[in-house]
Amino acid sequence: MSELFISETRARLRTMLAIGYALFIAYVSLSPFSGWREQGLDFIDVLHLPLLATFTPFDAVVNVLAYIPFGLLIGLMWRARFDMIISVALAVACGLALSSCMEYLQMFLPTRTSSNLDVLTNGVGTLAGGLLAVSMTSLAWFRLRMMRWRSSLFRQGKAIDFGLALFALWGLGQVNPSLPMLGNVFITELAHQPFVSRIPEPFAVWESAAVALNLLMLGILMTTLLRVRHRVVYALLVVLSLVALVKFIAAAILLKSWALLLWINGEAMLGILIGMILIMGVVLLPRIVSIGLGAVMALSYFVIINFVVDGNTPAAAMSVYHWHYGHLLNYNGLAQTISMIFPVLLLLYFFQVRDL
């Protein structure tokens, strides 16, 4: 049996995810994409600086952790074509090339600092991810179980791979703890004083509508991905539970103690309840009708979050964090960007699967 654990066709999803994660890195590295100007720096000089000139433990850990998923995805992608050693080498080369491009472009951003240590730590993270990838692919029982699990749950095809990549994109935006559950409006608590009651804000109906539409979009997307579309309610319950768990962990790590459960609000809970009730009816509709309905939901969601609901700015949410590193501001901006582009990409996906 060949050592290659997946074919060119099965590597498609991993390639999409690797490209998507590279775009995520580019966004976080270069956001807010303003103030570009020549600062008289030479990238060769940056590479020759003392390694510890810009060292901070936090940045070093973040740089390693950020590139591990990229190394994993790119390693899995190359493993479809090459042996273990070449796959790891190509993964590291891609990681170093991406990191070098980001550090070079950061020389033109006054709010960023280019560092040779960042390139090194990013390379270490990519190496760790690449080694993890080839370790996974070398375990025959693991790869066979994963392949059977995917085949038993999801349909096959190029469009389905695109849909699964969209699902991963949606999840990336939802784990932000400064966003309510399935919401797109940032939590903007400007101050908190113990034992002082806050004036209750009016119930935001449009926020509940946005949450319900968000859940409906996800549910209809999952009906096109799952082999048994009537399992979508159970799948949604699992997804919502995982999102809630990750949000809670992220909030416990990143948010101030009094903001720990702000992502659970009345608007979000009502929207989830309405969305779950509606999705139970959607699964009874003919497939082509549900896809058309999903397109309408995506278009409606895009209109609401861009022209009706005031989502605030990513910077406004920073008051609920007890960490104030620029990475968090960029992460908030990424969550806002995902909310804007997800319904557009979903419309494209629904167009592709309408005849499948």
C-alpha positions in Angstrom: 0.0 0.0 0.0 1.3 3.4 -0.9 2.4 5.6 2.0 0.4 8.5 0.7 -2.7 8.5 2.9 -4.9 10.7 0.8 -5.3 11.3 -3.0 -5.2 14.6 -4.8 -9.0 14.8 -4.6 -9.1 14.2 -0.9 -6.5 16.9 -0.3 -8.8 19.5 -1.7 -10.4 20.5 1.6 -7.0 20.6 3.3 -5.8 22.9 0.6 -8.8 25.2 1.0 -8.3 25.3 4.8 -4.5 26.0 4.4 -5.2 28.9 2.1 -7.9 30.2 4.4 -5.6 30.0 7.4 -2.9 31.8 5.5 -5.3 34.6 4.8 -6.2 34.7 8.5 -2.5 35.1 9.4 -2.2 37.9 6.8 -5.2 39.7 8.3 -3.9 39.5 11.9 -0.4 40.4 10.8 -1.3 43.4 8.7 -4.5 44.7 10.2 -5.7 47.5 10.1 -4.2 47.9 6.6 -3.7 51.7 7.0 -0.8 54.1 7.3 1.4 52.4 4.7 4.6 54.3 4.1 8.3 53.8 3.5 10.2 54.0 6.8 13.8 53.7 5.5 14.2 50.1 6.7 16.0 47.3 4.9 14.7 43.7 5.4 18.2 42.3 5.2 19.2 44.5 8.1 16.1 43.3 10.0 17.2 39.7 9.6 20.7 40.5 10.9 19.5 42.1 14.1 20.3 40.4 17.4 17.7 37.7 17.9 16.6 38.9 21.4 16.4 42.5 20.4 12.6 42.4 20.2 11.9 39.3 22.4 8.9 39.1 24.7 7.7 35.7 26.1 4.1 36.5 25.1 4.9 37.3 21.5 7.2 34.2 21.2 4.4 31.8 22.5 1.8 33.5 20.3 4.0 33.2 17.2 4.6 29.5 17.7 1.0 28.7 18.5 -0.3 30.7 15.6 1.7 28.8 13.0 1.1 25.3 14.3 -2.4 25.0 12.6 -0.8 26.3 9.4 2.0 23.7 9.6 -0.6 21.0 10.2 -2.8 22.0 7.3 0.0 22.6 4.8 1.7 19.4 5.9 -1.4 17.4 5.3 -1.8 19.0 1.9 1.8 18.1 0.8 1.5 14.6 2.3 -1.0 13.9 -0.4 1.8 14.2 -2.9 5.1 13.5 -1.2 6.8 11.4 1.4 7.1 12.4 5.1 10.5 14.2 4.9 9.7 16.2 1.8 6.2 17.1 3.2 7.7 18.5 6.4 10.4 20.4 4.5 7.9 21.9 2.2 5.6 22.8 5.1 8.4 24.6 6.9 9.5 26.4 3.7 5.9 27.6 3.2 5.7 28.8 6.8 9.0 30.6 6.6 8.0 32.2 3.3 4.7 33.4 4.6 6.2 34.7 7.8 9.0 36.5 5.9 6.4 38.2 3.6 4.4 39.3 6.7 7.5 40.7 8.4 8.6 42.5 5.2 5.2 44.1 4.7 5.1 45.1 8.4 8.2 47.4 7.7 5.7 49.7 5.9 3.3 49.8 8.8 4.3 52.3 11.6 2.2 50.5 14.2 4.1 47.2 13.5 7.6 46.0 14.2 9.5 43.6 11.9 11.5 41.0 13.7 13.8 38.1 12.7 12.8 36.3 15.9 9.2 36.3 14.7 10.3 34.5 11.5 12.2 32.0 13.6 9.3 31.3 16.1 6.8 31.1 13.2 9.1 28.5 11.6 9.2 26.5 14.8 5.4 26.6 14.9 5.2 25.4 11.3 7.7 22.6 12.0 5.6 21.4 14.9 2.5 21.4 12.9 4.2 19.7 10.0 5.5 16.9 12.2 2.1 16.5 13.7 0.6 16.2 10.2 3.0 13.4 9.1 2.6 11.7 12.5 -1.2 11.6 12.0 -0.9 10.3 8.4 1.5 7.5 9.4 -1.1 6.0 11.7 -3.2 3.7 9.4 -6.0 3.1 11.9 -6.3 6.9 12.5 -6.5 7.9 8.9 -9.0 5.1 8.0 -11.2 5.9 10.9 -11.2 9.6 10.0 -12.0 8.8 6.3 -14.8 6.5 7.3 -16.2 9.0 9.8 -16.2 11.8 7.1 -17.7 9.5 4.5 -20.5 8.4 6.9 -21.4 11.9 7.9 -20.8 14.1 4.9 -21.5 14.1 1.2 -18.6 14.1 -1.3 -17.6 16.6 -4.0 -15.8 19.9 -4.7 -18.8 22.0 -3.6 -19.1 20.0 -0.4 -15.4 20.6 0.4 -16.1 24.4 -0.1 -19.1 24.1 2.2 -17.0 22.4 4.9 -14.4 25.2 4.6 -17.2 27.7 5.0 -18.3 25.9 8.2 -14.7 26.2 9.5 -14.7 29.9 8.7 -18.0 30.4 10.6 -16.6 28.6 13.6 -13.4 30.8 13.6 -15.5 33.9 13.9 -17.8 32.6 16.6 -15.3 31.7 19.2 -14.6 35.4 19.9 -15.8 35.9 23.5 -16.4 39.7 23.0 -19.3 38.7 20.7 -22.7 37.4 22.0 -23.6 33.8 21.2 -24.0 33.7 17.4 -24.2 37.5 17.4 -22.2 40.1 15.5 -22.6 43.1 17.9 -19.5 43.6 20.1 -19.8 43.8 23.8 -18.9 47.4 24.6 -19.0 47.7 28.4 -17.1 50.9 29.0 -16.9 50.7 32.8 -17.9 48.4 35.6 -18.2 49.2 39.2 -19.0 46.5 41.8 -22.3 46.8 43.6 -23.5 49.5 41.2 -26.5 48.5 39.1 -26.4 49.4 35.4 -29.3 51.0 33.6 -30.9 48.2 31.6 -30.6 48.7 27.9 -33.7 48.3 25.7 -34.2 44.8 24.2 -32.6 44.8 20.6 -35.1 42.9 18.4 -32.9 43.2 15.4 -30.0 41.6 17.2 -32.3 38.6 17.9 -33.3 38.5 14.3 -29.6 38.5 13.2 -28.9 35.6 15.6 -31.8 33.6 14.3 -30.8 34.2 10.7 -27.2 33.2 11.6 -28.4 29.9 13.0 -30.7 29.3 10.0 -27.9 29.9 7.6 -25.7 27.5 9.5 -28.5 24.9 9.7 -29.3 25.1 6.0 -25.6 24.9 5.1 -25.4 21.7 7.3 -28.5 20.2 5.5 -26.5 20.3 2.3 -23.4 18.8 3.9 -24.8 15.9 5.8 -25.7 12.7 4.2 -28.8 12.4 6.4 -30.2 16.0 6.4 -32.7 15.2 9.2 -29.8 14.9 11.6 -29.2 18.6 11.3 -31.0 19.5 14.6 -28.7 17.1 16.6 -25.7 18.4 14.7 -26.6 22.0 15.5 -27.0 21.1 19.2 -23.5 19.6 19.2 -22.1 22.7 17.4 -23.8 25.1 19.7 -22.5 23.2 22.7 -19.0 23.3 21.4 -19.2 27.0 20.5 -20.5 27.8 24.0 -17.7 25.7 25.6 -15.0 27.4 23.6 -16.5 30.9 24.2 -16.5 30.2 28.0 -12.9 29.1 28.0 -11.8 32.0 25.8 -13.8 34.4 28.1 -12.2 32.9 31.2 -8.7 33.5 29.7 -9.2 36.8 27.9 -12.0 38.8 29.5 -12.3 40.6 32.9 -14.0 38.6 35.6 -17.2 40.6 35.5 -17.4 40.2 31.8 -17.1 36.4 31.9 -20.8 35.6 30.9 -21.6 38.8 28.9 -21.7 36.7 25.7 -24.9 35.1 27.0 -27.6 37.7 26.6 -31.4 37.7 26.1 -31.2 38.7 22.4 -28.9 35.8 21.6 -30.9 33.2 23.6 -34.2 34.3 21.9 -32.6 34.3 18.5 -31.2 30.7 19.1 -34.6 29.5 20.3 -36.4 31.0 17.2 -33.7 29.7 14.9 -33.9 26.1 16.3 -37.7 26.1 15.9 -37.6 27.3 12.3 -34.8 24.9 11.3 -37.0 22.0 12.4 -39.5 23.1 9.8 -36.8 23.7 7.2 -35.6 20.1 7.2 -39.1 19.0 6.1 -38.9 21.2 2.9 -37.7 19.9 -0.4 -34.0 20.3 -0.8 -34.1 22.9 -3.6 -36.6 25.0 -1.6 -34.5 25.0 1.5 -31.4 26.1 -0.5 -33.4 28.9 -2.0 -34.6 29.9 1.5 -31.0 29.7 2.7 -30.0 32.2 0.0 -32.8 34.6 1.2 -31.6 34.2 4.8 -28.0 34.9 3.8 -29.0 38.0 1.9 -31.2 39.2 4.8 -28.4 38.6 7.3 -26.0 40.6 5.2 -28.4 43.6 5.0 -29.2 43.5 8.7 -25.6 43.4 10.0 -24.4 46.0 7.5 -27.3 48.5 7.3 -29.6 47.9 10.3 -27.6 46.8 13.4 -24.8 48.9 14.7 -22.0 46.4 15.4 -19.7 48.9 17.0 -16.0 49.0 16.2 -13.4 46.3 17.2 -11.6 48.8 19.4 -14.8 49.4 21.4 -14.8 45.8 22.7 -11.3 46.1 24.2 -12.7 47.4 27.5 -13.9 44.0 28.4 -10.5 42.4 28.0 -7.9 42.2 30.8 -5.2 41.7 28.1 -4.6 44.7 25.8 -2.2 43.3 23.2 -2.8 44.4 19.6 -3.4 40.8 18.7 -6.8 40.9 20.4 -7.8 44.0 18.5 -6.9 42.3 15.3 -8.9 39.3 16.3 -11.9 41.4 16.9 -11.5 43.0 13.5 -11.2 39.5 12.0 -14.5 38.4 13.6 -16.2 41.5 12.2 -14.8 40.8 8.7 -16.0 37.1 8.8 -19.5 38.3 9.7 -19.5 40.5 6.6 -18.1 38.0 4.1 -19.6 34.8 5.3 -23.1 35.4 3.9 -21.6 36.4 0.5 -19.6 33.2 0.3 -22.6 31.2 1.5 -24.7 32.7 -1.4 -21.9 31.5 -3.8 -22.0 28.0 -2.2 -25.8 27.7 -2.5 -25.5 28.6 -6.2 -23.0 25.8 -6.6 -25.0 23.1 -4.9 -28.4 24.0 -6.2 -28.4 21.1 -8.7 -26.5 18.5 -6.7 
